[in-house]
Amino acid sequence: MTVDELIRTTVNAAGISKVIAGEYPGDTMPYVTYSYYINPADYSDNEPRTLVHNCILHLVYDKTFDGVALCKTLRDALFAAGFSYPSQSPGTERDVTDIIFECNIKAAV
């Protein structure tokens, strides 16, 4: 399973059906957008054996929604799926609540 597939599957299992890489042009909430950057790791013979995917997920929901339980569900689902335990911080959106999760996962080259 690719990292993209793992992210989508994990977020869906947490009860969030809209999962988009990059920006989401719609207005159905809640939704998650995500991106990641990759760092090589675990070198052997001058070549990386694994790639660390540093993931950034934005959970976005309406300001009137109490998202505390959803945040915990998503955080726990990511960790259970093999990601590092996610850090969680508020985003800067004004009209909606944006919670940012940052975590990583290693994948073979």
N, C-alpha and C positions, 0 to 999 in steps of 0.2 A: 504494500500500500504506500502510495506517495505521501509526502507531508501534507500536500493540499487535501488529499482524500481523508487523511487522518484528522485534520482540522475540521473539515466539513462534517464528517461522521460524528466526531466528538461534540461539536456544537449542536448538531441535530439531536443527539442523544440527551443533551441538556435541556431540550424542549424549545429550541430556537430554530425555526425553519428557514429563515433567510440568512444565508452565509455567503458573502461576496468577497472575492479578492479585489482589493482596490476600493474605489468609491461606489456607493450604492445610490442610484438615481431615484429610487422609489421613496415611498413614505409609509410602508407597512412596518409596524414596530411590534415587538422588539426585533432588532437585526444585529448581525455582527459583520463587520468588515475586518479584513486582515491583510497583513503583508509580512514579509520576513526577508532577512538578509542572511547570507551563508558565509561561514568562516571554515576553512579547512582545519583539521585537527588530527591528532594521533598519527604523527608522521612515522614512516618506516621506509628506509631506503630512499630518503628525500622526497617521498610522495605521501599525501594525506591518505589515511585509511578510512577516516570518517569525515562527515561534514556536519557542522553544528548549525542548525537552522534557528536563528534568533527571531522569535515570532512576536508580533505586536497585533493584538486583537482589540477592536473597539466594540463594546456592547453598548448599543444605543436604544434608549426607550423614552417614552413620553414622561415629562416631568411629574405628571399626576400619578404615575405608576410607582408602587413601592417595590423597587428592584433588589432589595437586600437578599432575599432568598434566591432569586435568579442568579445574582452574582456569586453566591456561595456554591450553587449547583454547577455553574460553569467552571469556577475555579477548581472544584473537586473533580469534575469530569476531565479537565485537562490533565491534572496530576495523575489520575487513575489511568489515563491513556498513554502515560509514559513521558509526558512533558515534565520539565522541572516545575517545582511549585511556583505558580504564577505570582508576580508582584501585581498589585492593583492600585491604580491612582485615578483621580478625576481628570476628565478631559476638559476642553475649553469651549465646548458648544454652548450657545446661549439659549436656544429654543428647546433643546432636548437634554436629557441626561446622557453623558458619554463617560463610560467607565473603561479605562485602558488596562488590559492585562498584558504583561510581558513575561515570556517564558522561552525555553529552548528545548530542542530535542536533537539527538544525534542520529544520523543515518549513514549507512555504509556508502562508500563512493561507488 
